[in-house]
Amino acid sequence: MSHTPTNDSDDYFDEDDFMDAFVEAIRNESATTGLPAFYKVPLSDFSGDSDDDDTDCLVAVLPVDNRAIQFRSNYLCAETRMQPNGIHVGCLLLADGKVPVSELIFYDMEMDDHDELNVLWVFTDDYYHLTYDITDDVRESIAEASRIADALNDARQPDHTDVFEIFQITERQS
């Protein structure tokens, strides 16, 4: 997210305005679907702190009021879940197991290199920035869920009918 700086002192753009502008843009983008949305963004995109350039943040946009879910829970675990398209994927479960987030986001965020997970929870009425500890147990839990998903997604092995399709059976002529 970027903005155009101006020299007009009345248009001063402070950190709070930046956070609000970022959150409003994310809300507007996700409002049309009415479904949860997850984004990986540099923490500096909404914190205004240039020291956060190397740190990614998971932005979890939920189309509910903030009282609808226990999002402040520190309980993290992983599980294998099936997507609507039938593909299994490992998920980290946030908010006491109520919010599954695909492992792909966490690999993209290179969570193996970090001990904390920054999450910006965006609700219809408010937003909160929380940090969760990523322990070795959490990492192993995600890896196990990923292995299970991979095993469940293995392509079916061909059966013998595929082998015999290459042969033609003809009548024997005497």
N, C-alpha and C positions, 0 to 999 in steps of 0.2 A: 504494500500500500504506500503511495507516495503523495506528497502534496507540493504545491507550488509556493515557495516562500514569497512574502511581499515585504516591502519596506514600510508599509503603513502600520503604525503602532497600534491602531485599533483592531487590526487583524492578527494580533499576537496568537500564536498557536502553541499552547502549553501542553505538557504531558497528559493531563486529564482530558483535554480536548482530543488529543491524538487517540487515546484509548477509546473514548466514546465514538469517534469517527470510525475507527477500525471495527468496533463491535457492531455499529449500525450497518456498515457495509456488509459484514458477514451475515447479519440477520436478514437483510434485504435479499441477499443472494440465495439464501436457503428457504425463505418464506414461501416461495412458489410451490415447493414439493411437499411441505408439511412433514417431512421425514428428518430424522437425525442426520447430521452431516459432520464429517471430521476432516480437518485440514492440518497440515504440518506447515508451520510458519516460523521464521526466525523470531525469537522472543523480542528482539529489538523492534520488530514491526509494530508492536503495540505498546511496548514499555517506554519507548523513547530513550532508552539507555543504550548507547553505542557499544558498551561492554558486553551486551547480550548478543552480539552478532553471530557468535559461534554456537549459541544455544538454540535448539529447536523447541518449539512448543506445540503441543497438541491442542487444537481448538475444537472443542466438542459443542456443537450447536444442537440443542434439544428443543423441539417445538412444544415445550411445556413450561409451566410456572416453576420457579425454583423450589417451591415447597412440595412438588410432585415426586421428588426423588432424593434419596439420601446421598448426595454427591460428595459430601465431606468425608466419607468413609475412607480410612487408610487401608482397608482390607483389599488386597489385590491378589488375584489368582488367574490362571489361564485355563482355557477349555477349548475343545474342538467344537465348532458350530458349522451347520450346513447353511449355505447361502441359498436364496430362492432359485438359483440356477442349478442347484444340486452339487455344487463344488464345496468340499469341506475346507475349512480354513481355521488355523489356530487363532484364538482371540485372547486378549488380555481383558479381564472383566473388571470394570471400575464400578464405583457406587454400590458397594455391597453385592457385586455380581449382577447388577441390573443393566449395565451398559457395556456390551461387548464391542471391542475395537480390534480390527484386523491386525494380525501380527505384521502384515506388510508395512503398516505405518511405522511400527517400532523398529523394524529393520532399516527402513528408510531414514529414521531418526538416529540410527547408529547407537541404540541404547546400550550396547555392550561397552561403550566408551564412557558412559555417564552413570552416576549413582542416584540421580534424581530425574523425575519426569515432571515437567511443567505442563499443567493443563489449564487452559482458559475455558471455563464453563460458561456458555452463553445460553441464557434462557429467554423466554419471551418478555420477562419483566426485569431481569437483572443479569449481571455477570460477575464471575469470581475467578481470581487467579490462585490456583493451589499448586503445591509441590508435593509429590509423592516419592518416597524412598524406593529405589529399585535395588532389591537385595539379590544375592546369588540364588536364593530360593525362587524369587519371582522370575529371574532369567531362566532357570532350569524348568520352571513350570511352562513358560512360553515355548521353550525348545521342545519339551515333551508334547505339548499340544500341536506344535508344528509337525513333529514326526508322525503323530497319529493322523493328522490331516493328510499328509503326503501318502501314507499307507492306504488310507481310504480312497484317495483319488487315483491310485495306480490304474492304468488302463487295463481293461479286461484282457486276459490271455486268450489268444485265438483258440477256438475249439477245432476238432478234426474236420468239420465240414469245410472250413477254409482251405485245408490241405487238399481235399479231394476235388475241389472245384476246378483244379487245373487239368484233371483227367477227363477224357471223353470216353464214354462207354459205347461201343458199337457192336452190332450183331456179328456173330462169327459166321463166316461163309465157308461152306465145305466144298 
